[in-house]
């Protein structure tokens, strides 16, 4: 008899879990209270990248004359961009629905709440569903700050920014993580005056310091104002403008803006499921799981943002599949050793493994190479010469510990580095790998060569 699997949440952890469970022979029901695809497809990854593609293309077309292409009357129409975003999102969510249907996954619209550890009720309809195994993948919601004055001044979230129907004149973003810098650059390129206030000493503070400093320089060169070590003290408003008062190492500052947004991360969301009724263990606002995605209740698994680990879509997908395999009796464990981290600004940022500081703290002696894009033939002919590839490796054995890229197509190039770390490749092995010419990927090989006898195209 088929095992009955109930997946709660149809985002990028839930629908892959449902598909994998169905492919493994289970009878699968997926419960989703909003739209299939979750935050990533509807309010995050996909709409953000649709926006950024438009502004990046606009920037590229403005320099088209370098290639002999006449592009004097190029512009961006925001209303057309909104339509484009909806088309892309609908196409992908419909694709998910089609996949689920093809694998005979029953999709139930509504909010799931536990009656007992093997039964849920759909709150909107009162229907009751029972299962042998459960996979919880209810995602996350934006963190909302409690700032003096915020009770009288509306602070937008990233969700709000992605559903705006018109552009503000000016925008102040609290939070310089990947969400803040991506949306900040998009709105700036759409003609909005943008400022970013980050409480840490630099933007994208979890990434390698050199990469962070490099991105700050590129964004400031475009005209985005960035204030690191900025602690917001209060927000105010009058009939026309909103104001943010914050302290920095240089003293107190005040910035006026049409809109204020908070992009300070996301938090796990499992409200309404009544997990406390069944004794499901949580810690610091997240559902606790082991490396097999098992909770403290043997037949209940959890995956994605709801477990509060690395809140990235591709990680959620891997966790969802891991949970499904274990739920169906196929032993599987998740590893976070080689997780790529991508930021889709221009230039792009992509990293995997340890930062230089982390590597030194862990290994002691390390070796580091930096290979600039401007010496790569493809970068030169494409007029995309900003940035570098940085490789951090162990000094004794040459094992690759971390790769950090800021530059063109970084989010595509990082896949090779992910595989290298996953397979415990050394810099010598990577250096001896033949890379096609002319491509941006040559930079990866040359960065490895720099630690293994010397790069060809560096002095």
C-alpha positions as CSV (number, residue, x, y, z in Angstrom):
1,X,0.0,0.0,0.0
2,X,1.3,3.5,-0.9
3,X,2.5,5.7,1.9
4,X,0.4,8.8,2.4
5,X,2.6,11.9,2.4
6,X,1.2,15.3,3.3
7,X,3.3,18.3,2.4
8,X,2.3,21.6,4.0
9,X,3.6,24.6,2.0
10,X,3.9,24.8,-1.8
11,X,7.1,26.9,-2.0
12,X,10.6,26.0,-3.2
13,X,11.0,23.5,-0.4
14,X,7.4,22.1,-0.5
15,X,6.8,21.4,-4.1
16,X,10.1,19.7,-4.8
17,X,9.4,17.6,-1.7
18,X,6.0,16.7,-3.1
19,X,7.4,15.8,-6.5
20,X,10.2,13.7,-5.1
21,X,7.9,11.8,-2.8
22,X,5.5,11.2,-5.8
23,X,8.4,9.9,-7.9
24,X,9.3,7.6,-5.1
25,X,5.8,6.1,-5.2
26,X,3.9,7.9,-2.5
27,X,0.4,9.1,-2.5
28,X,1.0,12.9,-2.0
29,X,-1.2,15.8,-1.0
30,X,0.2,19.3,-1.0
31,X,-1.5,22.0,1.1
32,X,-0.8,25.6,0.1
33,X,-2.7,28.6,1.5
34,X,-1.6,31.2,-1.1
35,X,0.1,30.6,-4.5
36,X,2.3,27.7,-5.6
37,X,5.9,28.6,-5.8
38,X,5.9,30.5,-2.5
39,X,8.0,33.6,-1.8
40,X,10.7,32.8,-4.3
41,X,8.5,32.6,-7.4
42,X,5.9,35.2,-6.3
43,X,7.6,37.7,-4.0
44,X,11.3,37.1,-4.1
45,X,13.9,35.5,-6.4
46,X,11.9,35.6,-9.7
47,X,10.3,39.1,-9.6
48,X,13.5,40.6,-8.3
49,X,15.6,39.1,-11.1
50,X,13.0,40.1,-13.7
51,X,13.4,43.7,-12.5
52,X,17.2,43.5,-12.4
53,X,17.3,42.0,-15.9
54,X,15.5,45.1,-17.3
55,X,17.8,47.6,-15.7
56,X,20.9,45.6,-16.6
57,X,19.8,45.4,-20.2
58,X,19.1,49.1,-20.1
59,X,22.6,49.8,-18.9
60,X,24.0,47.5,-21.6
61,X,22.0,49.1,-24.4
62,X,23.3,52.6,-23.3
63,X,26.8,51.4,-24.3
64,X,25.7,49.7,-27.4
65,X,27.4,52.3,-29.6
66,X,30.7,50.8,-28.6
67,X,29.7,47.8,-30.7
68,X,28.4,49.9,-33.6
69,X,24.7,49.6,-32.5
70,X,22.5,52.7,-32.6
71,X,20.5,52.9,-29.3
72,X,19.9,56.6,-28.9
73,X,16.2,56.3,-27.9
74,X,16.4,53.6,-25.3
75,X,14.3,53.8,-22.1
76,X,12.5,51.8,-19.5
77,X,8.7,51.8,-19.0
78,X,7.9,50.8,-15.5
79,X,4.3,49.8,-16.3
80,X,5.5,47.4,-19.1
81,X,8.0,46.0,-16.6
82,X,5.2,45.2,-14.2
83,X,3.4,43.4,-16.9
84,X,6.6,41.5,-17.8
85,X,7.1,40.5,-14.1
86,X,3.6,39.1,-13.9
87,X,4.0,37.1,-17.2
88,X,7.2,35.5,-15.9
89,X,5.8,34.7,-12.5
90,X,2.6,33.2,-13.9
91,X,4.5,31.1,-16.4
92,X,6.6,29.6,-13.7
93,X,3.8,29.0,-11.2
94,X,1.7,27.4,-13.9
95,X,4.7,25.2,-14.7
96,X,4.9,24.1,-11.1
97,X,1.1,23.3,-11.1
98,X,1.5,21.3,-14.3
99,X,4.4,19.3,-12.8
100,X,2.4,18.5,-9.7
101,X,-0.6,17.4,-11.8
102,X,1.6,15.2,-14.0
103,X,2.8,13.3,-10.9
104,X,-0.8,13.1,-9.5
105,X,0.0,15.3,-6.5
106,X,-3.3,16.4,-5.0
107,X,-3.2,20.2,-4.3
108,X,-5.4,21.5,-1.6
109,X,-5.8,25.3,-1.2
110,X,-6.1,26.4,2.4
111,X,-4.4,26.7,5.8
112,X,-3.4,23.5,7.6
113,X,-3.7,23.1,11.3
114,X,-2.7,19.9,13.3
115,X,-5.5,18.0,15.0
116,X,-3.0,15.4,16.2
117,X,0.4,14.3,15.0
118,X,-1.1,12.3,12.0
119,X,-4.1,14.5,11.2
120,X,-4.6,18.1,9.9
121,X,-7.6,20.2,9.4
122,X,-8.0,22.8,6.6
123,X,-9.2,25.8,8.5
124,X,-11.1,27.4,5.6
125,X,-13.2,24.3,4.7
126,X,-13.0,22.1,7.8
127,X,-11.8,19.2,5.8
128,X,-9.7,16.7,7.7
129,X,-6.7,14.9,6.1
130,X,-4.6,12.1,7.6
131,X,-1.1,11.0,6.5
132,X,1.6,8.5,7.4
133,X,4.3,11.2,7.0
134,X,4.3,15.0,7.0
135,X,6.8,17.5,5.5
136,X,6.4,21.0,6.8
137,X,7.6,23.7,4.4
138,X,5.7,26.8,5.4
139,X,8.5,29.2,4.6
140,X,9.2,32.6,6.1
141,X,8.0,36.2,6.4
142,X,10.0,39.5,6.4
143,X,11.4,40.6,9.7
144,X,9.7,43.8,10.8
145,X,11.7,46.3,12.9
146,X,10.3,48.0,16.0
147,X,11.8,51.5,15.7
148,X,10.7,54.5,17.7
149,X,8.1,56.3,15.6
150,X,7.3,53.3,13.4
151,X,3.8,53.1,14.8
152,X,3.1,56.4,12.9
153,X,5.4,55.8,9.9
154,X,4.7,52.9,7.6
155,X,7.9,50.9,6.8
156,X,7.7,48.9,3.6
157,X,9.0,45.3,3.4
158,X,10.7,43.6,0.4
159,X,7.2,42.2,-0.4
160,X,5.8,45.7,-0.6
161,X,8.6,46.9,-2.8
162,X,8.0,44.2,-5.3
163,X,4.3,45.0,-5.5
164,X,4.6,48.8,-5.9
165,X,2.5,50.1,-8.8
166,X,4.5,53.3,-9.1
167,X,7.9,54.6,-8.3
168,X,8.7,56.8,-5.3
169,X,10.9,59.9,-5.8
170,X,13.3,58.7,-3.1
171,X,13.8,55.5,-1.1
172,X,15.7,54.8,2.1
173,X,16.5,51.2,2.7
174,X,17.3,49.9,6.2
175,X,19.5,46.9,5.8
176,X,22.3,46.3,3.3
177,X,22.1,42.5,2.9
178,X,21.5,40.9,-0.4
179,X,17.9,41.9,-0.6
180,X,18.6,45.5,0.2
181,X,21.4,45.9,-2.3
182,X,19.5,44.2,-5.1
183,X,16.4,46.2,-4.7
184,X,18.4,49.4,-4.0
185,X,20.2,49.1,-7.3
186,X,17.0,48.4,-9.2
187,X,15.2,51.4,-7.9
188,X,18.2,53.6,-8.3
189,X,18.5,52.6,-12.0
190,X,14.8,53.4,-12.4
191,X,15.6,57.0,-11.4
192,X,14.8,56.8,-7.7
193,X,17.1,58.5,-5.2
194,X,18.3,55.6,-3.0
195,X,20.1,55.5,0.3
196,X,21.1,52.3,2.2
197,X,21.7,52.3,6.0
198,X,23.5,49.2,7.3
199,X,24.1,48.6,11.0
200,X,27.2,46.5,10.5
201,X,30.5,47.9,9.3
202,X,29.8,47.0,5.7
203,X,27.1,45.9,3.3
204,X,26.6,42.1,2.6
205,X,28.5,41.7,5.9
206,X,28.4,37.9,5.9
207,X,30.5,37.7,2.7
208,X,34.3,38.2,2.2
209,X,35.4,41.6,3.2
210,X,37.1,42.4,-0.1
211,X,34.0,41.5,-2.1
212,X,31.8,43.6,0.2
213,X,34.1,46.6,-0.1
214,X,34.2,46.1,-3.9
215,X,30.4,46.0,-4.2
216,X,30.1,49.2,-2.1
217,X,32.4,51.0,-4.4
218,X,30.5,50.0,-7.5
219,X,27.1,51.0,-6.0
220,X,28.4,54.3,-4.8
221,X,30.0,55.0,-8.2
222,X,26.4,54.7,-9.6
223,X,25.2,57.2,-7.1
224,X,23.6,55.1,-4.3
225,X,24.4,56.5,-0.9
226,X,25.6,53.9,1.6
227,X,25.9,54.4,5.3
228,X,27.7,51.5,7.1
229,X,27.6,51.3,10.9
230,X,24.3,53.2,10.8
231,X,22.1,52.6,13.8
232,X,18.5,53.8,13.2
233,X,17.2,55.7,16.2
234,X,13.8,56.8,15.1
235,X,11.6,57.6,12.1
236,X,9.3,60.5,11.6
237,X,7.0,62.0,9.0
238,X,5.3,65.2,8.0
239,X,2.7,65.8,5.3
240,X,5.1,65.2,2.5
241,X,8.2,63.3,3.5
242,X,9.4,60.6,5.9
243,X,12.6,61.0,7.9
244,X,15.1,58.5,9.3
245,X,17.4,59.6,12.1
246,X,20.4,57.4,12.6
247,X,23.8,57.5,14.3
248,X,27.1,56.7,12.6
249,X,30.8,56.8,13.6
250,X,30.7,60.3,12.1
251,X,27.8,61.5,14.2
252,X,24.0,61.6,13.9
253,X,22.5,62.0,10.5
254,X,19.0,62.6,9.1
255,X,17.7,61.6,5.7
256,X,14.4,62.5,4.1
257,X,12.7,60.1,1.7
258,X,9.4,59.5,0.1
259,X,9.4,55.9,1.3
260,X,11.3,53.9,3.9
261,X,11.9,50.1,3.5
262,X,13.2,47.5,5.9
263,X,15.2,44.6,4.4
264,X,16.7,43.1,7.4
265,X,16.0,39.4,6.7
266,X,13.3,36.9,7.1
267,X,12.0,34.7,9.9
268,X,10.5,31.2,9.9
269,X,6.7,31.1,9.7
270,X,4.5,28.4,11.1
271,X,1.7,30.3,12.7
272,X,-1.7,28.7,12.6
273,X,-0.4,25.1,12.4
274,X,-0.7,24.6,16.2
275,X,2.5,22.7,16.3
276,X,2.6,23.2,20.1
277,X,-0.5,20.9,20.3
278,X,1.6,17.9,19.0
279,X,4.8,18.8,20.9
280,X,6.9,19.7,17.9
281,X,10.2,21.1,19.1
282,X,11.2,24.7,18.2
283,X,14.2,26.8,19.1
284,X,14.7,30.5,18.7
285,X,11.6,30.7,16.4
286,X,12.5,27.8,14.1
287,X,11.5,24.2,13.8
288,X,14.4,22.0,14.9
289,X,15.6,19.2,12.6
290,X,18.6,17.0,12.2
291,X,20.7,16.4,9.1
292,X,17.9,14.1,7.7
293,X,15.3,16.9,8.1
294,X,13.6,14.9,10.9
295,X,11.9,16.8,13.7
296,X,11.6,15.3,17.2
297,X,8.4,13.5,16.0
298,X,9.7,10.6,13.9
299,X,7.1,10.8,11.1
300,X,7.2,14.6,10.7
301,X,9.9,16.3,8.7
302,X,10.6,20.0,7.9
303,X,12.5,21.9,5.2
304,X,13.2,25.3,3.8
305,X,13.0,28.7,5.6
306,X,10.8,27.3,8.4
307,X,13.9,25.5,9.9
308,X,15.8,28.8,9.9
309,X,19.1,27.6,8.6
310,X,20.4,29.0,5.2
311,X,17.4,30.8,3.8
312,X,18.1,30.4,0.1
313,X,15.8,28.9,-2.5
314,X,18.3,26.3,-3.8
315,X,19.0,25.2,-0.2
316,X,15.3,24.9,0.4
317,X,14.9,22.7,-2.7
318,X,17.7,20.4,-1.5
319,X,16.2,20.2,2.0
320,X,12.8,19.4,0.6
321,X,14.1,16.6,-1.5
322,X,16.2,15.3,1.4
323,X,13.1,15.3,3.6
324,X,11.1,13.4,1.0
325,X,13.7,10.7,0.5
326,X,13.9,10.0,4.3
327,X,10.1,10.1,4.6
328,X,10.0,7.3,2.0
329,X,12.8,5.2,3.6
330,X,15.7,6.3,1.4
331,X,18.4,7.4,3.8
332,X,19.7,10.9,2.9
333,X,21.6,13.6,4.8
334,X,22.0,17.3,3.9
335,X,25.4,18.9,3.7
336,X,25.9,22.7,3.9
337,X,29.6,22.5,3.1
338,X,29.3,23.8,-0.5
339,X,26.3,26.1,-0.7
340,X,26.6,28.9,-3.3
341,X,25.5,32.4,-2.2
342,X,24.4,34.7,-5.1
343,X,23.7,38.4,-5.3
344,X,22.2,39.6,-8.6
345,X,23.5,43.2,-8.6
346,X,25.6,44.5,-11.4
347,X,28.3,43.5,-11.1
348,X,27.1,40.2,-9.7
349,X,28.4,38.6,-6.6
350,X,28.7,34.9,-6.0
351,X,30.5,33.0,-3.2
352,X,30.9,29.5,-1.9
353,X,32.8,28.1,1.1
354,X,34.8,30.0,3.6
355,X,35.7,33.7,3.5
356,X,39.4,34.5,3.8
357,X,38.9,35.5,7.5
358,X,37.0,32.3,8.2
359,X,39.6,30.1,6.5
360,X,42.4,31.7,8.6
361,X,40.4,31.2,11.8
362,X,39.8,27.5,10.9
363,X,43.0,26.5,9.1
364,X,45.6,29.0,10.3
365,X,47.8,29.2,7.2
366,X,46.0,29.8,3.9
367,X,47.0,31.0,0.4
368,X,44.9,33.5,-1.6
369,X,44.8,34.5,-5.3
370,X,42.9,37.3,-7.0
371,X,42.4,37.2,-10.7
372,X,40.9,40.4,-12.3
373,X,38.3,40.2,-15.0
374,X,39.9,43.0,-17.1
375,X,42.7,40.6,-18.3
376,X,40.2,38.0,-19.6
377,X,39.8,38.3,-23.4
378,X,36.0,37.6,-23.3
379,X,35.5,40.4,-20.7
380,X,37.5,42.8,-22.8
381,X,35.5,42.1,-26.0
382,X,32.2,42.3,-24.1
383,X,33.2,45.5,-22.2
384,X,32.5,43.7,-18.9
385,X,35.8,44.1,-17.1
386,X,34.8,45.0,-13.6
387,X,35.6,42.8,-10.6
388,X,37.7,39.7,-9.8
389,X,37.8,36.0,-8.9
390,X,39.3,35.3,-5.4
391,X,40.3,31.8,-4.4
392,X,41.2,30.8,-0.8
393,X,43.0,27.5,-0.4
394,X,44.8,25.5,2.3
395,X,48.5,26.2,2.3
396,X,49.7,22.6,3.0
397,X,47.5,20.6,0.6
398,X,46.1,23.3,-1.7
399,X,42.5,22.2,-1.1
400,X,40.0,24.9,-2.2
401,X,38.3,26.4,0.9
402,X,36.4,29.3,-0.6
403,X,35.8,31.1,-3.9
404,X,34.5,34.6,-4.1
405,X,33.5,36.4,-7.3
406,X,32.4,39.9,-8.1
407,X,32.0,40.6,-11.7
408,X,30.1,39.6,-14.9
409,X,28.2,36.3,-14.8
410,X,29.4,35.5,-11.3
411,X,26.3,33.6,-10.4
412,X,26.8,31.2,-13.3
413,X,30.6,30.9,-12.8
414,X,30.2,29.9,-9.2
415,X,28.8,26.5,-10.1
416,X,32.3,25.2,-11.0
417,X,33.6,26.3,-7.6
418,X,30.7,24.6,-5.8
419,X,31.6,21.4,-7.5
420,X,35.3,21.9,-6.8
421,X,34.6,22.3,-3.1
422,X,32.1,19.4,-3.0
423,X,34.6,17.1,-4.7
424,X,37.5,18.4,-2.5
425,X,39.5,19.6,-5.6
426,X,42.9,21.2,-5.1
427,X,44.0,24.3,-6.8
428,X,46.5,22.3,-8.9
429,X,43.7,20.1,-10.2
430,X,41.5,23.1,-11.0
431,X,44.5,24.8,-12.7
432,X,45.0,21.7,-14.9
433,X,41.4,21.7,-16.0
434,X,41.1,23.0,-19.6
435,X,38.7,25.9,-19.8
436,X,37.2,27.0,-23.1
437,X,38.5,30.2,-24.8
438,X,37.3,32.9,-25.0
439,X,35.0,32.6,-22.0
440,X,34.7,34.2,-18.6
441,X,35.3,30.8,-17.1
442,X,39.0,31.1,-18.0
443,X,39.3,33.3,-15.0
444,X,38.5,30.4,-12.7
445,X,41.3,28.4,-14.2
446,X,43.8,31.3,-14.0
447,X,42.9,32.1,-10.4
448,X,43.8,28.5,-9.6
449,X,47.0,28.7,-11.7
450,X,48.0,31.7,-9.6
451,X,48.4,29.3,-6.7
452,X,49.9,26.6,-8.7
453,X,52.9,27.8,-10.6
454,X,51.6,31.2,-11.7
455,X,48.7,32.5,-13.9
456,X,49.4,32.8,-17.6
457,X,47.9,36.3,-18.0
458,X,49.3,38.0,-14.9
459,X,52.8,39.5,-14.5
